[in-house]
Amino acid sequence: MLIRQLLAQIQRLGVTPIVLVADEDADGYRDVIKRVHRLADAIEREAGRARPLNEGVFYSNPYTDSQLSVDPELIGSAIAQNQIPLISPLVADAKLQLQVLGISSAAPALARALASSTSAHSPMAGTRGDFSLLLARLIFLGRHDGVDARGFQRFVNLEADYEKVYSECLQKDTLALMRQCLGIFPPTAAGIVASVYSDPALVMKGLISEKPVSAQHRNAARKVKLTERKMSGTPLYTPLANYPFVKIGEDRPAPAAAAPKRPTQFTLLRHGFQIQSHTDLSTCDLPRLRQLLEDSFKRTLNASAYFSRLQELSQHGGIRIIVAGNYQGAVIVTKEPLGNGRYLAYLDKFAVAPTVQGTGMADILWAQLQSACPECLWRSRSDNGVNPWYFDRAHGHFRAPVPDSGTRWVFFWYQQETPAMAPEEIQAGIEVAGRIPASFE
């Protein structure tokens, strides 16, 4: 990838990437400094603005566990001037000689410093006033186009899947580092692992395709932040909105002439949530499940009838309830009988608590659903605001005629198995799903 193009494009979005230029194979600190200055010149040629930060960012601190700290003032000064900070991983030793830091030391130290500047109570100093950061993405650009663990991983829920993915992963150091840094960042932050040869537009898609927080949550957070600043006396100056933290390299890129064909994929990582799977209501916390459904759908659940139906299905067809976190998200799938010994996997409920919107909960649940059910069908009211999200993920949909009840439904389905579901199977599933009673009062 032409890294200079990516960074310049990110900056043109009104977002300032904070870049740690790491190279484990650097031949001393002079080699690191030269590389940083070459990158700065390249960004300027793309009509971007960048500032090399070679000394003073990292310093030894015997009073911290890692004995390494970061002075954020130089970073804040560059951001306030609308310049991309290009940070060299250099630190002065006891003899005041510059030493090259390994990425496993430099990246977590920088992550801690940036995370501490996300609150109005500990803002980052800038030349035009103090300001707080909103950390949105942690991007790792190396030789590999994502995480490979016995196959390419499009999405990794680090809280639940880390041990399994790590044991099978070809990029163990990268995965461990991303987990450590995302554990420091706010829960709304996400990680991207991509190749340095990727098309900049591909990484940009990962950067902007998912907002770190919903618009409603972001506006509320902004109001709280402004109120905190007024109370604390901090100037109301926020130069930019989001600050991706980009780490370039772990591996030295191959010469341009040997560059492979541009990759077309990347891995998205979230700190995530633990996952529980239930096939019987007796192992679920039903009061908390009910509260989650009502909070998510903003309607009152007809709990007695709904749970009675699930209990009956658990004995004759089957149910699967996937719970994420502390009942902060859930997927409920039922096996609906179609006749002749056939069953339909029906997505009965997909619920995300308002308190965790923007943390990647929906993607985590969707990945769990697809893993548990290779094919699935569900329905949604035609005026449901979530339908655009369903359209993006479904393989097909059908708008049902208006029934006597007056409710207009859109039926969706996805299918991962080959051969795909036949049209008559889909039609039979739609007829069965259309007869399922409403769950809410």
N, C-alpha and C positions, 0 to 999 in steps of 0.2 A: 504494500500500500504506500502511496505517496503520503507520508505522515504529515508533511507540511500542508497538503491540501485539506486533510481531515481537520487539523487544528485550526486552520484559517476559516473553514466552513463552520465549525462549532462557534468560533468567536463571532462570526457574522450573524449567528442566531441570537446574539445578546447574552451568550453564556461564556464564562471564562474557564477554560480547562487549566488545572494546576498540574504541571507535568514533571514527573520524576524521571530523568533520563538515566536509566541504569544499564550497565554493561559489565557483566561478570568477567568478561575477557579483556577489559580495558588494560592497556599497558601503562599503568601509572596515572596520576592525577592529570598530567598534561593532556593525555589522550582523551580523558573525560571532558575536560574543558574545551578542547578543540571540537569535539562532537557536539557539545551544547551550542557553541557559537555557530557551527555550520547549520544546525537546525534553526536557530534564530534567524540567520540570513535567509534560509529557504522560506520560512514563514513570511518574512517581510516581502519576498518576491511574489508571494501569493496575496499581497495586499492585506496581510495580517500584521499584528503588532506583538512583539515578544521581547522579553527581558531575561538574559542569562543571569542566574543567581549561582555563582560558583563558590563563594565563601560566606561563612557566617550563618547559614541556615541551620546546619547541624552543629551541635557542640556537646562536649562531654559533660555529664552531670552525675556525679557520684551519689546524689541523693535520690535518684530514680532507680527502679528495678532494672531497667535496661541500660542504665548509665549513659543514655543518649537522649538528648532533648532537641527541640526545634524552636527557633526564634521566629515567630510568624510575622514579625514586623516587615521584613523584606518582602515577604509574599504579599502582605496587605498593601504595601506601597505600589507594587507592580499592578495588582488588581485595580486599585483606585485610579491608576493612569490608563486603564483599559489595555493593559499589556499581559500577555500570557507568561506566567512565571515558568521558566525552564530551569529546574533545580538540579544541580550536580550533587551526587551523593558523596560529598567530601566532608571530612572532619579533621580538625587539627589535633595532633597527639600532644603528649606532655612536652615534647621538644618543639612544638609549634610547626611541625611538619604535616603537610596535608596527606591524608590517607583516604583511599577509596573504600567506601562502605559497601557491604553486600546488600543486595536488595531485600533480603530477609530481615535486616536490621533497619535499613533506611525507611522502607515503606510503612511498617507499623508505627515508627516514631512520627512520621509525617501524618499518618492517619489520626493518631491521637491528638496531635496539635490542631489539625483541621476540625476534628469533632468537637474539641473544646471551644471552638469559635462559632458554634452554631446557636449559642444562646446570647440574648441581649445582656446577660449578666457577665459574660466574658467575651466581649466582641473582639474582632480583629482590628488592629490599628491601621489606618490608612492616612494618606497625606491630606485627604479632604474630610476627615472625620472617621470615627469608628463605625464598623458595620458587622453584621452577622452573616454567616454563610448558610446556604441551603444545599447540602451535599446530596446529589441526585444519582450519580453513576460512578462506579469504580471500573475503569477500563484497563485491561491488560493486553498489550500488543506484543506478541512474540512470534515464534515460527509456526505455531500450530493454530489451525483455524477452529479453535474451540477445544472442548474437553472430550477426549476419546477414552471410553471405558467399555471395552468390548462392543464398540459401536459409538457413533457420535451422539453426544448428549446435548439436546437443544435447551433443556432446562434442568437445573439442579436445585433442589430444596436442601440446603446445607444442613439444616437442623435434623432432618429425618434421613437423608440419603448419603451423607458425607462418608460414613465408614464404608459402605458398600462401593460407592463410586471410587473412593480413594484406593481401595484394595485392588481395583481393576484398572485404575487410571494410568495413562502413559505420562501425564504431566503432574506428578504428585507434588512437586515443590510449588508449582503455580496454584494448584487447587488449595493446598494448605495455606499459602499466603493470602489468597482471596478470602478464605474463611476467616483468617485472623483479622484482616482489615475490615471486612464487612461486619464482623462482630463488634468492632469499635464504632462504626458509623451508625447513624440513626436507622431504625428498622425500615424506613421508607426507601433507603438506598438499595440499588441493585448493582450487580457486577456483570461485566461483559468480558469474555475471553475471545479474542479474535487474532487473526494473523496480520502481521505487518504488511502483507501483500494484498489484503482485502481491499475491495473497492471502497473508497470513503463513503459512498452513498449507503453501503451496507451497514457500516458501523453507525452512521447517522440515523438509520432506521431504528437500530437498537437503542439509540440515545433518546429519540423523541417519540417512539411508537407507544410507550407506556409512560404516562405522567407519574412522577414520584408520589404525588398526592392528588386527590380529587380536587376539582375546582372549589367545591364548597369547603372542604377541609383546609385548602390552601388559603382561601380568603379569611376563614376563621383564625387560622394560625397567624396570618399577617396582622389581623386586628389585635390579637393577644400580644404579638411582638411589639407593635407600635405602642400599646398601652404600657408594656413593661419598660420600653425605652423612655417614655414620657416620665414614668415614675422614677427611673434610675438616673435621668438626666443625660442619657446617651443621645447624641445627635441622630435625627431621623434620616440617616443617609444609607441607602443600600444601592451600590452602583450597578449590580447585576443580580439576576435571579438565581441561577443554579451554578454550581461549581463542580463539574466532573473532575475527579482525581485520576489522571492518566499516568500509567506506568509503562514506559517504553522499554522493551527488551528484558530479557533474562538470557536470551540467546543472541549472539551477534548475527544480524541478518546476513544472508549470503549475498554475493555481488549481484548487482542488478541484472546482469546478463544471464545469471543462473536462476532468476526468480521463476517460480512455478506459475502455473495458470492461477489467476486470481480466485481465491475461495469465494464461495457463495453462501457461507453459513457462519454462525458464531454461537457461543453458548451463553445463555443468560443465567445468572446465579442470584439467588436470594438467601438471606440468612435463614428465613423460613420458620416453620413450626413443626413440632412433633406430630405424628400421624397415628391415630387409632382406627382400627377397623372392627366393626361389629356385624354379626349375622343374626343377632337376637336382641330384642328390646331389653331383656333382663340385665344385660351388661352395660346398658346406656344409662346416663343420668337424664331421665326424661324431663324433669323440670327445667334443667339447663338447656336441653335441646329445644324444648318448647319456647323458652325465652329467646334463644337464638333465632328461631324461625319467625317469631313475631317481630323482633327487632329488625331483621333483615327485610321482611316483606311489609313491615309497618301495617300489619293487619292482625286481627285476633284469630288465633287458631281454634278450630273446632276439635279440641284436643282429644276428647273421649272417642269420637267417631274415627278420627285420623289414626290414633295409636291402635285402636281395635282392628282397623283394616290392616295395618302393618303387622300386628300380631298374628292375624289369620294367614297373611301371605308368608310369614316366616315359617309356618308349619306346613304349607302346601306348595308354595312356589319358591319363595326365597327372597330375602332382603339383604342389602349390604348398606351399612351406614358408616361413612368415612368421616371422622371427626378430626379437625386440625386444631392444634393448640389447646387452649383451655376453653373448649366449646366456643371458639371464635369463628369457626367456619365448619360447614358440614355439607356432605353430598349424601342423598338418600336415593338408592336405586332399588327398584322392585322388579321381580320376575313375574310378568303378567302372562297367564295362560292364554295361548292362541288356539288351543285344540289340537288333537292328534299328537299329543305329547310334545308340542312345541311351546316355547316360551319367548316372551319379548322382554329385553332389558330396557326398562323404562326409567328415565331420570325423573324421579318424583319431586325432589327438592334440591336446589342449589343455593346455599345460604352463606352470606358473608356478613359478619357483624360490622356495623358502621364504624366502630372504634378501630378496626384494622384495615379499612379501605386504604389503598395506596401502598400496602406492604407486600403485594404480590400474592395475597391469599387466594385470589380467584385462579391464578395460573397454577398455584400449587394444587388446589383441589381438582382443577381440570386435568392435570397430569396424572393424579391419582385415579380419577375416573377412567381415563383412557387405558391406564394400566390394568384396572380391574375389569373393564368391559370393552372388548374389542369393537363392539357395535352397540349403539344405543339410540333410542328415540325419546323425544320429550315434546311437550307442548308449552306454549306461552301465550298470554293474552296479547292481542294485536297491538295494544297501546303500552305494552311493557317497555320501559326505558332501557332494559338490558338487551332487547332484541338485536341492536346493531352488533353487540359483542357475540351473540349467538350466531348471527349471519356470518361473521368472520371465521367461526370455528366449525360450523356445520358443513356437511357435504351435500345436503339437500334440504329443501323445505317445501311445505305445502300450506296454502292459505285455505282453511276450511270455510264452507258456506256458513252463513249466520244461522244457527239452530234456533229452536223455539225459545231457548233460555235467553237469547239475545247476546250471549258471550261469543265474541269472535276470537278464534284461536289460530295461531300459526304453529304448525308441527315441524319440528326439526329432527334431523338424524345425522349421525356420522357412522362410518363403517371402515374398519382398518383391515379386515380379513379379505382374502381372495378365495373364492369368488365373492363379489359384492352381493348384498341383499337384492333379491329379485323384486320387481315392481309390485307383484302381488303380495309379497311378504310385507313390504312397506305399507301397502294399502290396508292389509289386515291389522298391522300394528296401529295405524291411525284410527281405525274403527274401534279397537280395544281401548286405546288411550282416550278417545273421545267420550267413552262411557265412564271414565273414572270420576267419582264424585269430587266436588270442590272441597278443598281442605280448610278454607278460611270462612269465617262468618261474614 
